[in-house]
């Protein structure tokens, strides 16, 4: 395969039941569709039964439940037979803490700091809690260890060459040197004494908030941070993947959670050197106008920002005020999204991430002493300064070099803004401590200050991800189309100039990352979002419908169900109709637990959960109400399909690599994970692809034809190929997204960025084409060739988009 970027990728979620052989079976279908590379979720050994593979247990082996090394070879051979390459998702930031399967972690638990793998994991062996010195906290119990032992909840087991303390299905390896004092008939007291002699400390799961002494993935204590910055750790973790790349089995890499690593830039350089791969994309959420740091050896991101850009392009700014008024009137909430995010981040830092903040606070105390400052009165005072600043940081992280202190101007500016806002919001926090935190974040404090900087930079991505993505986006629900990873619900629509500027900047920067419209992380599929975008074009009708449905549901709505969740329910019905009770109730359960206002994952409210479930089922069973919903959705669904077709075309034609998430080449109304990981009916897709222009295949057919143009005109779409914005004229010119690719122009893309009207009502709207004669490769434009100034009604007579090539 070519060492350059793919022509188009197709993402599949590997899992037990859909492994390498099943993926191999897609090769012919994907080739016929026009895909150049299969893009797969993690392939290395993970916790048995894992449906995602991000809980890696052994990065040195290909996962047996997917087919093992032999099955992987068969898949690669099948792909190569069809001329396809392979992009693999890798997970460098963390590994599973299931000691039954992660033998490195088991060795650390057994031997403590003396383990040869102790340096593999990001453990603080001398934390602020004396009882954890040279030990690892394991917050996995439902009660205190004494209470669990008294109830007979702990046991002993000998297996796999080790002695284990057991707790349910969990296993904790015992240091052999501690077994000499164990009686043959060990009861609860003896087991407690044995546990007390180990290099680990069992504790209630709630203790993770107050005294956890290892870095983890976000707030998930079952995923421990890995120290990729250490050369021997990097080599051990990447040996298998590097071998697969160098032998030609893998053509490109997707780096999961790049922001969790201590030195992302250095890591990317290591990956390039170790693997020799020619194409690497990173999972990185860009905020606002943020760009990937210059100098990163990455080809781009996994595409969150493109999905957000398309949504913002299609949202009508005229709907902002009426939808804001509707949202405030229905829910009673008038606070800004920014305020909602700040509240969520602050609560997270003081709650689930409090132990991480405490470890940082201990470093602040030492840095303050080095700087000659009056010491904080306690760790809590130092922690408050950290919380105040981190909660104000407007990006996932900064990228100051923690070895040299070199700080980019944009990072210094972000730190300065955060401290200024913190000082204004928290006048009671010591100003000199805020200044000290700012100095550390800008790399101006040597020694311990640089270590504090590195640790803060690894923590802030969790604060943003959990505070914004997983909390605020479930609390602030004005228009759910905008509540996506990489999007900003306050950014209500962007103009054509902004869209074109972004695309031109990709060319100028050499960015050829993925252009995704749906991913395994999106909260709603592209087709759901397309429908919901239309509500911005019809806010009055939408408001009337919401009030009508709410009045109709009054008799079946339990008192416990809050207006916010009811409003989410109605938007979800519009976006995903028709939807069954199982999917709808599962989605609402996840949405409300992520929001954390009335129930949560850690502190569920069973009464609220049941009331919400009953309400959702009752709504679906109310024939009169659902008839009204169906009537409202019918025209929205039709217009949403047109908008989704336009997005599909834009994805293929803009600079970068178009990415298709499994199943979305047909209409797909999936919601957030795990709903978007349901099995895909590939037999139906094969049948439709072979069946010509059959009902239901419009999206599939457009994608195939557009990718064919991309294949036939590689110079027009290769990295660096020119992007030239074209401007329509006439009454609906602002709806027309048009641009040429290549120099001289070899392809022209035209698309309607809105869903409602003017399907056949373009009037005198026209587009001046580049010189020459053109033909639409997607459909019939009413003639053999087009040239000069052409009526948009002629270009978009059948489809909401046209892809022109020279006649």
VOGU-3710 file (C-alpha; in Angstrom, 3 decimals, decimal comma):
1> xxxxxxxxxx> 0,000/0,000/0,000  0,993/3,626/-0,488  2,709/5,320/2,448  0,535/8,402/1,956  -2,881/9,130/3,411  -5,854/6,911/2,572  -8,403/7,868/-0,056  -11,238/6,979/2,338  -11,566/4,971/5,549  -14,322/2,791/6,980
11> xxxxxxxxxx> -14,403/2,354/10,770  -15,560/-0,914/12,314  -15,883/-1,822/15,985  -14,177/-5,155/16,559  -15,576/-7,210/19,420  -16,301/-10,827/20,320  -18,629/-12,039/17,588  -17,266/-9,535/15,081  -13,572/-10,200/14,851  -10,924/-10,389/12,170
21> xxxxxxxxxx> -12,686/-12,968/10,006  -15,902/-10,955/9,978  -13,951/-7,814/9,108  -12,145/-9,724/6,360  -15,527/-10,575/4,900  -16,157/-6,872/4,286  -13,179/-6,413/1,975  -15,032/-6,892/-1,311  -17,949/-4,723/-0,220  -15,705/-1,889/0,959
31> xxxxxxxxxx> -13,656/-1,977/-2,238  -16,837/-1,769/-4,314  -18,020/1,146/-2,187  -14,803/3,035/-2,923  -13,072/2,721/0,446  -9,272/2,438/0,412  -8,578/1,512/4,066  -10,373/-0,468/6,726  -10,107/1,372/10,057  -10,420/-0,865/13,105
41> xxxxxxxxxx> -10,778/-0,401/16,852  -7,928/-1,692/19,074  -6,591/-5,129/18,132  -4,364/-5,980/21,105  -5,198/-8,230/24,031  -7,934/-6,750/26,232  -10,176/-7,809/29,099  -12,127/-10,890/27,951  -15,553/-9,917/26,685  -14,602/-6,277/26,141
51> xxxxxxxxxx> -16,768/-4,772/23,406  -14,396/-1,895/22,671  -10,811/-3,039/23,309  -9,595/0,122/25,040  -9,008/-1,849/28,266  -5,732/-3,358/27,033  -4,217/-6,108/29,174  -1,255/-7,193/27,047  0,032/-4,887/24,292  2,516/-7,526/23,135
61> xxxxxxxxxx> -0,132/-9,842/21,652  -2,950/-9,636/19,117  -6,282/-10,295/20,808  -7,333/-13,940/20,812  -11,071/-13,216/21,079  -10,864/-11,412/17,742  -9,060/-14,311/16,066  -5,509/-13,938/17,328  -2,450/-13,478/15,150  -3,653/-16,081/12,650
71> xxxxxxxxxx> -7,027/-14,423/12,199  -5,332/-11,060/11,870  -3,152/-12,413/9,043  -6,227/-13,727/7,254  -7,869/-10,317/7,518  -4,813/-8,545/6,131  -4,599/-11,008/3,249  -8,277/-10,479/2,429  -7,824/-6,708/2,480  -4,738/-6,866/0,270
81> xxxxxxxxxx> -6,552/-9,092/-2,218  -9,043/-6,251/-2,725  -6,391/-3,533/-2,753  -7,308/-2,235/0,709  -5,049/-0,944/3,470  -5,469/-1,036/7,243  -5,636/1,712/9,859  -5,386/0,544/13,483  -6,457/2,306/16,678  -3,834/2,081/19,440
91> xxxxxxxxxx> -4,131/2,931/23,153  -0,862/4,262/24,617  -2,275/6,159/27,604  -3,658/3,426/29,830  -4,132/-0,270/30,529  -6,589/-2,386/32,471  -6,178/-2,921/36,211  -7,690/-6,391/36,067  -4,814/-8,358/37,562  -6,227/-11,650/36,284
101> xxxxxxxxxx> -5,320/-10,627/32,742  -2,849/-7,724/32,983  0,252/-9,549/34,167  2,380/-6,401/34,344  -0,102/-4,856/36,752  -0,372/-8,105/38,709  3,393/-8,124/39,182  3,312/-4,552/40,492  0,585/-5,424/42,970  2,518/-8,472/44,110
111> xxxxxxxxxx> 5,988/-6,924/44,407  5,280/-3,212/44,819  8,069/-0,757/43,936  10,473/-3,701/43,545  8,556/-5,020/40,533  10,351/-4,605/37,193  7,062/-3,164/35,945  6,647/-0,607/38,738  7,952/2,109/36,423  5,507/1,149/33,687
121> xxxxxxxxxx> 2,547/2,662/35,502  2,027/6,218/36,714  1,948/5,501/40,455  2,841/7,962/43,202  4,724/5,748/45,656  5,102/8,601/48,146  1,689/10,304/48,069  0,182/12,766/50,567  -1,446/9,847/52,395  1,122/8,053/54,620
131> xxxxxxxxxx> -0,793/4,769/54,621  -0,183/4,510/50,859  3,584/4,875/50,921  4,948/2,102/48,645  1,398/0,783/48,203  -1,340/1,071/45,574  -4,882/1,976/46,537  -7,477/-0,419/45,108  -10,862/1,277/45,619  -13,067/-1,624/44,546
141> xxxxxxxxxx> -15,123/-2,606/47,608  -18,747/-1,772/48,317  -17,874/-1,246/52,000  -14,840/-1,054/54,268  -12,448/-3,968/54,026  -13,239/-4,884/57,636  -16,970/-5,056/56,923  -16,440/-7,035/53,721  -14,162/-9,519/55,484  -16,576/-9,910/58,387
151> xxxxxxxxxx> -19,318/-10,884/55,927  -17,058/-13,487/54,351  -16,565/-11,414/51,216  -12,831/-12,086/50,979  -11,242/-15,411/50,130  -8,008/-17,091/49,071  -7,248/-18,849/45,810  -4,212/-20,511/44,274  -4,076/-20,348/40,476  -1,809/-19,331/37,595
161> xxxxxxxxxx> 1,262/-19,739/39,806  0,078/-17,159/42,329  -1,878/-16,866/45,539  -4,746/-14,409/45,292  -7,078/-12,648/47,663  -10,500/-12,894/46,056  -13,448/-10,517/46,128  -16,260/-11,616/43,862  -14,706/-12,007/40,422  -11,773/-9,767/41,294
171> xxxxxxxxxx> -8,344/-11,093/42,191  -5,456/-9,409/44,030  -2,042/-11,128/43,985  -0,334/-11,826/47,295  3,353/-11,179/47,953  4,745/-14,717/48,540  6,949/-13,430/51,367  3,831/-12,581/53,391  2,355/-16,084/53,289  4,600/-17,541/56,000
181> xxxxxxxxxx> 2,445/-16,039/58,731  -0,832/-17,248/57,247  -2,566/-20,073/59,158  -3,969/-22,999/57,193  -7,551/-22,190/58,163  -7,413/-18,463/57,511  -10,539/-16,706/58,754  -11,587/-13,061/58,365  -9,050/-11,763/60,883  -6,186/-13,656/59,266
191> xxxxxxxxxx> -7,241/-12,460/55,810  -7,361/-8,880/57,036  -3,894/-9,248/58,492  -2,676/-10,743/55,210  -4,180/-7,860/53,237  -2,481/-5,389/55,539  0,930/-6,836/54,608  0,465/-6,370/50,840  1,690/-3,724/48,436  -1,927/-2,798/47,812
201> xxxxxxxxxx> -4,673/-1,453/50,037  -8,285/-2,510/49,537  -10,781/0,295/50,096  -14,373/1,306/49,318  -14,862/2,536/45,755  -15,693/5,995/47,114  -12,101/6,360/48,336  -11,011/6,941/44,733  -12,206/10,521/45,180  -10,095/11,234/48,242
211> xxxxxxxxxx> -6,845/9,236/48,195  -6,111/7,533/44,888  -2,381/7,448/44,188  -2,165/6,530/40,525  -3,087/8,347/37,335  -6,036/6,849/35,483  -8,065/7,409/32,331  -10,411/10,256/33,273  -12,253/8,997/36,389  -12,127/5,300/35,521
221> xxxxxxxxxx> -10,115/3,565/38,238  -10,064/0,304/36,283  -7,770/1,934/33,691  -4,331/2,900/35,020  -2,083/5,477/33,363  0,989/4,178/31,517  4,330/6,031/31,462  4,943/6,090/27,713  7,587/8,785/28,203  9,963/6,112/29,558
231> xxxxxxxxxx> 11,857/4,511/26,625  11,657/0,942/27,940  7,921/1,328/28,557  7,384/2,746/25,082  9,316/-0,125/23,524  7,402/-2,763/25,474  4,004/-1,255/24,705  4,670/-0,624/21,009  6,753/-3,629/20,016  3,870/-5,640/18,575
241> xxxxxxxxxx> 2,277/-2,740/16,698  5,641/-1,544/15,388  6,352/-5,013/13,996  2,968/-5,122/12,246  3,579/-1,725/10,660  7,124/-2,500/9,569  6,144/-5,818/8,003  3,480/-4,008/5,965  0,364/-5,387/7,659  -0,678/-2,018/9,108
251> xxxxxxxxxx> -0,585/1,175/7,035  -1,559/3,859/9,525  -2,281/4,524/13,178  -4,952/6,310/15,145  -3,563/7,438/18,517  -6,172/7,301/21,258  -6,276/10,093/23,879  -3,045/11,805/22,851  -3,676/14,525/25,448  -3,243/12,078/28,319
261> xxxxxxxxxx> 0,436/11,572/27,537  3,155/13,524/29,295  4,828/14,675/26,073  2,543/14,273/23,035  5,030/15,823/20,592  7,863/13,592/21,765  5,596/10,566/21,710  4,579/11,175/18,091  8,220/11,470/17,071  8,913/8,149/18,809
271> xxxxxxxxxx> 5,970/6,477/17,065  7,167/7,620/13,657  10,690/6,407/14,356  9,640/3,087/15,877  7,074/2,136/13,256  8,065/3,981/10,116  4,375/4,515/9,420  3,550/7,131/6,842  0,194/8,230/8,243  -0,818/9,009/11,823
281> xxxxxxxxxx> -3,930/10,721/13,160  -4,567/11,671/16,765  -7,717/11,678/18,835  -7,646/15,314/19,856  -10,583/17,595/20,637  -9,879/21,101/19,358  -11,689/23,944/21,112  -12,821/26,979/19,122  -10,015/28,231/16,874  -7,442/25,892/18,416
291> xxxxxxxxxx> -5,146/24,022/16,021  -2,815/21,078/16,438  0,539/22,325/17,752  3,050/23,098/15,039  5,744/20,476/14,903  3,558/17,531/15,863  4,359/14,642/13,553  0,691/13,916/12,961  -1,310/14,179/9,760  -4,389/15,508/11,528
301> xxxxxxxxxx> -7,100/14,509/13,953  -9,791/11,840/13,962  -12,345/14,369/12,756  -14,458/15,609/15,660  -14,011/19,214/14,554  -15,255/18,473/11,034  -18,472/16,884/12,275  -18,979/19,926/14,487  -18,240/22,287/11,589  -20,888/20,671/9,381
311> xxxxxxxxxx> -23,486/20,898/12,126  -22,673/24,546/12,774  -22,768/25,236/9,027  -26,310/23,867/8,826  -27,779/25,463/11,944  -29,742/28,623/11,138  -28,530/31,508/13,355  -31,998/33,040/13,127  -33,217/30,226/15,355  -30,904/31,085/18,249
321> xxxxxxxxxx> -33,137/33,594/20,034  -36,458/31,741/19,733  -34,875/28,419/20,704  -33,144/30,072/23,665  -36,472/31,501/24,790  -38,161/28,131/24,340  -35,420/26,350/26,288  -35,518/28,863/29,131  -39,302/28,933/29,249  -39,714/25,173/29,214
331> xxxxxxxxxx> -36,894/24,244/31,601  -36,551/27,400/33,687  -32,808/27,579/33,031  -31,309/30,844/31,832  -27,623/30,317/32,644  -25,095/30,271/29,822  -23,449/27,118/28,568  -20,094/28,525/29,693  -21,454/28,836/33,236  -22,747/25,266/33,066
341> xxxxxxxxxx> -19,333/23,982/31,957  -17,529/25,897/34,696  -19,846/24,520/37,358  -19,352/20,979/36,114  -15,568/21,284/35,962  -15,371/22,782/39,430  -17,584/20,066/40,907  -15,474/17,418/39,200  -12,224/18,836/40,589  -13,709/18,951/44,080
351> xxxxxxxxxx> -15,356/15,555/43,727  -14,323/12,651/41,511  -10,894/14,152/40,759  -10,212/15,482/44,257  -7,496/12,894/44,914  -5,676/13,989/41,742  -5,912/17,612/42,873  -4,593/16,720/46,335  -1,514/15,073/44,817  -0,932/18,228/42,771
361> xxxxxxxxxx> -1,493/20,400/45,839  1,350/18,615/47,632  3,604/19,671/44,771  2,316/23,261/44,972  3,422/23,337/48,613  6,933/22,257/47,624  7,103/24,728/44,729  5,939/27,523/47,048  8,748/26,666/49,457  11,282/26,704/46,612
371> xxxxxxxxxx> 9,960/30,121/45,560  10,214/31,518/49,088  6,465/32,082/49,414  4,586/31,924/52,674  3,497/28,270/52,757  -0,171/27,382/52,220  -1,860/26,761/55,551  -2,723/23,233/54,352  -3,182/21,150/51,222  -6,757/22,406/50,899
381> xxxxxxxxxx> -5,585/25,996/50,393  -3,162/24,924/47,690  -5,866/22,762/46,121  -8,296/25,690/45,922  -5,775/27,705/43,908  -5,384/24,805/41,492  -9,138/24,262/41,187  -9,748/27,957/40,578  -7,284/28,066/37,669  -7,891/24,662/36,069
391> xxxxxxxxxx> -11,662/25,203/35,985  -11,093/28,331/33,880  -8,815/26,753/31,273  -10,614/26,974/27,935  -8,888/24,059/26,178  -8,276/20,412/26,935  -4,645/21,090/27,761  -1,620/23,244/27,089  1,614/21,949/25,543  4,417/23,555/27,513
401> xxxxxxxxxx> 7,623/21,511/27,428  7,948/20,049/30,928  11,644/19,329/30,408  12,815/22,767/29,272  9,916/25,035/30,249  9,569/26,256/26,665  6,117/27,823/26,392  4,234/28,764/23,237  2,670/32,254/23,238  -0,826/30,805/22,937
411> xxxxxxxxxx> -0,297/28,621/25,998  1,003/31,560/28,021  -2,058/33,538/26,961  -4,421/30,732/27,977  -2,792/30,397/31,383  -2,955/34,158/31,874  -6,636/34,323/30,981  -7,411/31,408/33,302  -5,653/33,059/36,247  -7,307/36,418/35,570
421> xxxxxxxxxx> -10,732/34,802/35,549  -9,912/32,763/38,647  -8,848/35,898/40,504  -12,100/37,627/39,562  -14,315/34,671/40,429  -12,502/33,683/43,639  -11,309/36,830/45,430  -10,728/34,802/48,596  -8,043/32,603/47,022  -4,508/33,793/47,738
431> xxxxxxxxxx> -3,263/35,869/44,831  0,354/34,794/45,242  -0,680/31,143/44,937  -2,634/31,922/41,764  0,440/33,674/40,377  2,564/30,686/41,347  0,226/28,314/39,498  0,388/30,626/36,465  4,192/30,622/36,579  4,210/26,824/36,723
441> xxxxxxxxxx> 1,775/26,527/33,815  4,054/28,757/31,742  7,163/26,718/32,566  8,764/29,454/34,661  9,353/27,343/37,799  12,242/24,864/37,497  12,571/21,518/39,214  9,413/20,579/41,086  7,556/23,310/39,204  8,123/21,563/35,879
451> xxxxxxxxxx> 6,910/18,284/37,353  3,780/20,057/38,582  3,326/21,494/35,080  3,530/18,035/33,504  0,999/16,609/35,955  -1,455/19,475/35,488  -1,252/19,100/31,715  -2,140/15,414/32,025  -5,061/16,141/34,355  -6,802/18,970/32,499
461> xxxxxxxxxx> -7,975/16,761/29,584  -9,955/14,683/32,079  -11,443/17,851/33,558  -12,606/19,105/30,176  -13,767/15,725/28,897  -15,723/14,806/32,005  -16,843/18,344/32,797  -17,919/19,404/29,325  -18,412/16,298/27,156  -19,827/13,960/29,772
471> xxxxxxxxxx> -21,678/16,398/32,011  -22,457/19,865/30,628  -23,460/18,523/27,214  -26,111/16,467/29,018  -27,311/19,374/31,162  -27,618/22,282/28,720  -30,038/21,144/26,046  -31,135/24,087/23,898  -30,452/22,251/20,615  -29,021/18,747/20,927
481> xxxxxxxxxx> -27,568/18,784/17,413  -24,832/21,048/18,805  -24,158/18,958/21,919  -21,291/16,978/20,449  -17,656/16,208/21,110  -15,662/19,078/19,633  -18,691/21,338/19,264  -19,812/24,365/21,237  -23,568/24,690/21,860  -23,062/28,446/22,217
491> xxxxxxxxxx> -21,707/28,637/18,664  -25,081/28,765/16,963  -24,262/28,566/13,268  -21,289/29,625/11,147  -21,204/31,335/7,779  -19,827/30,189/4,456  -16,709/32,317/4,869  -15,787/30,502/8,085  -16,327/27,115/6,453  -14,178/27,980/3,446
501> xxxxxxxxxx> -11,474/29,508/5,647  -11,239/26,299/7,661  -10,931/24,149/4,541  -8,315/26,443/3,002  -6,350/26,382/6,264  -6,241/22,579/6,160  -4,575/22,781/2,760  -2,158/25,480/3,892  -1,121/23,517/6,999  -0,844/20,184/5,198
511> xxxxxxxxxx> -3,624/18,731/7,349  -4,942/15,497/5,872  -6,601/13,993/8,897  -9,962/12,276/8,998  -13,169/14,094/8,078  -15,800/12,258/10,085  -19,534/12,804/10,335  -20,125/10,032/12,899  -17,714/8,198/15,192  -17,960/5,694/18,021
521> xxxxxxxxxx> -17,727/8,699/20,379  -20,429/10,921/18,885  -23,532/11,333/21,008  -25,851/11,151/18,006  -25,355/9,856/14,489  -25,099/12,271/11,584  -28,675/11,479/10,523  -30,052/12,266/13,975  -28,094/15,524/14,074  -29,267/16,465/10,591
531> xxxxxxxxxx> -32,890/16,194/11,693  -32,259/18,220/14,827  -30,480/20,968/12,884  -33,777/21,617/11,124  -35,383/22,723/14,381  -33,304/25,897/14,072  -35,117/26,601/10,788  -38,570/26,062/12,307  -38,328/27,208/15,936  -41,923/28,392/16,197
541> xxxxxxxxxx> -43,404/25,138/14,913  -41,037/23,218/17,154  -42,023/25,255/20,196  -45,704/24,684/19,505  -45,104/20,947/19,174  -43,124/20,737/22,425  -45,791/22,566/24,398  -48,521/20,458/22,809  -46,744/17,192/23,570  -45,970/18,241/27,127
551> xxxxxxxxxx> -49,605/19,162/27,745  -50,712/15,863/26,245  -48,278/13,957/28,465  -49,280/15,731/31,686  -51,451/12,872/32,891  -48,725/10,255/32,407  -45,731/12,304/33,567  -44,515/11,406/37,088  -43,725/14,335/39,354  -40,101/13,205/39,559
561> xxxxxxxxxx> -39,459/13,778/35,848  -37,866/17,196/35,406  -38,475/19,596/32,476  -34,858/19,320/31,246  -35,150/15,588/30,741  -38,603/15,919/29,217  -37,185/18,393/26,689  -34,362/15,953/25,885  -36,954/13,213/25,409  -38,891/15,204/22,808
571> xxxxxxxxxx> -35,750/16,143/20,867  -34,656/12,518/20,945  -38,009/11,397/19,574  -37,673/13,816/16,664  -34,089/12,786/15,969  -34,432/9,015/16,295  -38,092/8,263/15,453  -39,139/5,492/15,110  -37,443/4,224/18,262  -38,438/1,401/20,589
581> xxxxxxxxxx> -38,738/1,473/24,353  -35,550/-0,493/24,992  -33,330/1,930/23,089  -35,097/5,069/24,300  -35,070/4,139/27,979  -31,425/3,043/27,797  -30,470/6,364/26,228  -32,379/8,438/28,784  -30,864/6,432/31,624  -27,372/7,188/30,344
591> xxxxxxxxxx> -28,142/10,845/29,593  -29,510/11,553/33,067  -26,727/9,686/34,840  -24,116/11,579/32,853  -25,861/14,860/33,685  -25,659/13,897/37,346  -28,416/16,226/38,538  -31,107/13,762/39,641  -29,239/10,472/39,421  -25,702/9,412/38,562
601> xxxxxxxxxx> -23,489/6,414/37,907  -21,921/6,574/41,349  -25,046/7,586/43,284  -28,063/6,322/41,362  -31,549/7,327/42,451  -33,633/4,224/41,820  -36,941/6,049/42,274  -36,024/8,715/39,731  -34,639/6,150/37,284  -37,840/4,112/37,442
611> xxxxxxxxxx> -40,085/7,168/37,122  -38,221/8,247/33,997  -38,376/4,763/32,513  -42,126/4,570/33,096  -42,642/8,004/31,562  -40,689/7,175/28,406  -42,606/3,926/27,936  -45,924/5,668/28,585  -45,134/8,307/25,965  -44,358/5,633/23,379
621> xxxxxxxxxx> -47,581/3,818/24,244  -49,732/6,968/23,973  -51,123/6,527/20,463  -52,522/10,046/20,166  -49,302/11,708/21,258  -47,137/9,474/19,074  -49,377/10,082/16,058  -48,694/13,769/16,539  -44,957/13,065/16,849  -45,034/10,983/13,664
631> xxxxxxxxxx> -46,816/13,734/11,748  -44,277/16,300/12,925  -41,307/14,060/12,122  -42,379/13,051/8,611  -41,323/16,258/6,795  -38,381/16,715/9,165  -37,097/13,229/8,353  -37,312/13,854/4,606  -35,483/17,175/4,898  -32,971/15,627/7,289
641> xxxxxxxxxx> -32,122/12,972/4,730  -31,385/15,663/2,160  -29,132/17,481/4,600  -27,327/14,255/5,453  -26,698/13,630/1,754  -25,163/17,090/1,455  -22,915/16,368/4,441  -21,830/13,069/2,907  -20,800/14,838/-0,277  -18,937/17,581/1,576
651> xxxxxxxxxx> -17,104/14,958/3,614  -15,791/13,349/0,445  -14,879/16,582/-1,346  -13,190/18,766/1,295  -9,437/18,538/1,988  -8,622/15,534/4,147  -9,638/11,877/4,323  -13,365/11,017/4,373  -14,244/8,564/7,129  -17,385/6,417/7,252
661> xxxxxxxxxx> -18,478/4,980/10,589  -19,856/1,458/10,408  -23,378/1,311/9,031  -23,801/5,023/8,366  -23,606/4,607/4,596  -27,335/3,924/4,980  -29,738/5,996/7,065  -28,717/5,455/10,661  -30,548/6,851/13,681  -28,152/5,676/16,380
671> xxxxxxxxxx> -27,667/7,467/19,665  -24,694/7,455/22,016  -22,606/4,381/22,817  -23,550/1,567/23,237  -26,456/2,285/20,873  -24,040/3,115/18,050  -22,214/-0,198/18,459  -25,176/-2,377/17,574  -24,574/-5,046/14,915  -24,633/-3,751/11,345
681> xxxxxxxxxx> -26,550/-5,612/8,644  -23,814/-5,809/6,038  -25,759/-8,279/3,913  -28,402/-5,615/3,340  -25,701/-3,132/2,390  -24,112/-5,533/-0,069  -27,512/-6,170/-1,643  -28,300/-2,474/-1,953  -24,876/-1,664/-3,364  -25,361/-4,286/-6,063
691> xxxxxxxxxx> -28,950/-3,299/-6,749  -28,568/0,082/-8,416  -30,804/3,039/-7,543  -33,172/1,234/-5,211  -35,247/2,828/-2,418  -33,278/3,399/0,758  -29,898/3,416/-0,961  -29,591/7,125/-1,810  -26,830/7,789/0,709  -24,948/4,628/-0,202
701> xxxxxxxxxx> -25,140/5,434/-3,894  -24,053/9,056/-3,467  -21,097/7,952/-1,359  -20,033/5,359/-3,919  -20,241/7,797/-6,828  -18,446/10,581/-4,976  -15,649/8,244/-3,897  -15,322/7,082/-7,502  -14,598/10,674/-8,537  -12,030/10,943/-5,780
711> xxxxxxxxxx> -10,380/7,753/-7,032  -10,403/8,856/-10,684  -9,073/12,362/-9,979  -6,403/11,804/-7,313  -4,552/15,029/-8,116  -7,660/17,054/-7,238  -7,909/15,570/-3,745  -4,352/14,696/-2,759  -2,616/16,497/0,128  -1,915/20,061/-0,908
721> xxxxxxxxxx> -4,458/20,077/-3,744  -5,895/23,563/-4,170  -9,179/24,534/-2,552  -10,971/27,483/-4,153  -14,201/28,833/-2,691  -16,925/29,657/-5,204  -19,690/32,154/-4,462  -23,252/31,771/-5,697  -25,415/34,762/-6,583  -29,097/35,395/-6,140
731> xxxxxxxxxx> -31,771/35,168/-3,455  -30,546/31,930/-1,863  -26,816/32,326/-2,446  -26,062/32,039/1,270  -27,309/28,438/1,276  -24,924/27,261/-1,430  -21,623/25,692/-0,377  -19,464/25,563/-3,489  -15,760/25,092/-4,105  -13,326/23,784/-6,689
741> xxxxxxxxxx> -10,533/21,285/-6,053  -7,239/21,214/-7,901  -5,257/23,779/-9,889  -6,471/24,151/-12,530  -9,858/23,120/-11,191  -10,529/19,427/-11,807  -13,627/18,978/-9,647  -16,367/21,257/-8,335  -18,542/20,493/-5,320  -21,921/22,175/-4,813
751> xxxxxxxxxx> -24,169/21,491/-1,811  -27,169/22,942/-0,019  -26,281/23,562/3,617  -29,880/23,700/4,834  -32,616/21,080/4,894  -35,936/22,934/4,650  -36,684/24,530/1,293  -35,919/25,711/-1,304  -35,603/22,187/-2,768  -37,395/23,348/-5,918
761> xxxxxxxxxx> -37,524/27,047/-5,159  -34,051/28,364/-5,886  -35,408/31,123/-8,094  -32,667/33,115/-9,794  -29,855/31,698/-7,653  -26,867/30,891/-9,883  -23,287/29,685/-9,659  -20,462/30,682/-11,997  -18,411/27,578/-12,767  -14,684/27,613/-13,535
771> xxxxxxxxxx> -13,880/27,810/-17,241  -14,679/24,703/-19,256  -17,485/22,183/-19,630  -18,606/20,160/-16,636  -20,771/17,133/-15,945  -22,320/16,088/-12,635  -21,078/12,665/-11,592  -23,832/12,199/-9,009  -26,988/12,671/-11,055  -28,731/14,159/-14,074
781> xxxxxxxxxx> -28,304/17,915/-14,573  -30,519/18,015/-17,620  -27,833/18,052/-20,266  -24,532/16,639/-21,415  -22,460/19,512/-20,132  -22,534/22,619/-17,966  -20,514/25,781/-18,373  -20,456/29,410/-17,372  -23,144/30,678/-15,016  -25,525/27,852/-14,157
791> xxxxxxxxxx> -28,827/27,903/-12,292  -28,480/26,223/-8,907  -31,935/24,737/-9,485  -30,424/22,843/-12,398  -27,424/21,684/-10,382  -29,520/20,500/-7,439  -32,628/19,315/-9,234  -32,378/15,722/-7,960  -29,984/15,767/-5,040  -28,935/18,385/-2,473
801> xxxxxxx> -25,432/18,197/-3,891  -23,506/17,916/-7,133  -19,948/16,814/-7,811  -18,784/18,074/-11,172  -15,899/16,785/-13,229  -14,733/17,999/-16,596  -16,810/16,695/-19,488
//
